[in-house]
Amino acid sequence: MLTITLGPITLSTAHVLLMFSLLLATFAGWYIGRRNAVNPEKQLFRLLLVALLGARLAFVGVYLEHYREQPWQTLDIRDGGFIAWPGVLAALLLGAWQAWRTPAIRTSLAGALAVGVFSWGLGSLALYGFEQGTRLPELSLRDSNGKTVALQDYVGKPLVVNLWATWCPPCRREMPVLAEAQRNHPELTILFVNQGEGQGEVNRYLQAEALGLANVLLDSGGRLGQHVGSMALPSTLFYDAEGRQLGSHLGELSRASLARALEVLQEDQ
């Protein structure tokens, strides 16, 4: 399940897990420090910001070459480009320093950090395990010429499945990135599965943009998005040659975030 819908709002499962872990940590800090009227809430939010900054800087450092042409994109965190462990380490080191400087919050801050990191880590492992147990759905769709195509026909090579629509601005922005990857990686297949639109509308868009995309499929009923649990676009899923899901990405892909996902995909081969 990639997303969780709360009324009119659709959130990434990973983001919900992070917010839930912060809530648990905040409650734990308040509960532990309540007798001494100590609440490390301010420190926890500061540590979260440091963790996010550290994770982003680590990602940018590793994939800096992909930002050289458009360096301002390093500030656009919507691509989901984070490496978690440097951020967690930075937050823990700052937390230890804060506890050393302010003995009054030492116990409550340590307890809050332990609860927050443990719940986030356990939840992340559970989501990872769930994802690894997911297979490529057995669905039949239509190609851009109206011919019926089964998703299982693509098993045998690493597979990237991109869910998109012509009305979706981030979908349109990431299309050139995916088209470039399609040209540069003949060892894998990239499927562009349109959600909810008709053949004529999709073909007119593709002709106007002249991206030269192969493997465009039409899912007029949005069945694939419902099957994989994604109620938001764009969504991208990564499968190995046997049809086992290895990862997913909700939101716009940058060259850097796509490069990281493809590395994971290729390491499994």
Secondary structure as UniProt FT lines:
FT   STRAND          3..6
FT   TURN            7..8
FT   STRAND          9..12
FT   HELIX           13..33
FT   HELIX           34..36
FT   HELIX           41..62
FT   HELIX           64..67
FT   HELIX           71..75
FT   HELIX           77..79
FT   HELIX           84..101
FT   HELIX           103..105
FT   HELIX           106..132
FT   STRAND          140..143
FT   TURN            144..145
FT   STRAND          148..150
FT   HELIX           151..154
FT   TURN            155..156
FT   STRAND          159..164
FT   TURN            166..167
FT   HELIX           169..184
FT   TURN            186..187
FT   STRAND          189..195
FT   HELIX           199..209
FT   STRAND          216..219
FT   TURN            220..221
FT   HELIX           223..228
FT   STRAND          235..239
FT   TURN            241..242
FT   STRAND          244..250
FT   HELIX           255..267
//
